């Protein structure tokens, strides 16, 4: 479901960017798209209750 929401968000950013580019110009479009993508990346970061494993921990987990 998260991947589907992410794809919908990216599609909306592209369509919104095209509209803003037609109305305000390419400079405004580029800054808006950059702002939206960084906002989305901040949402996609793991929450405080998730543990990020490094390569050694992942390898030991899958070998047992």
Secondary structure, DSSP 8 states (H G I E B T S, - for coil): -HHHHHHHHHHHHHHHHHHHHHHT-HHHHHHHHHHHHHHHHHHHS--TT-----HHHHHHHHH-
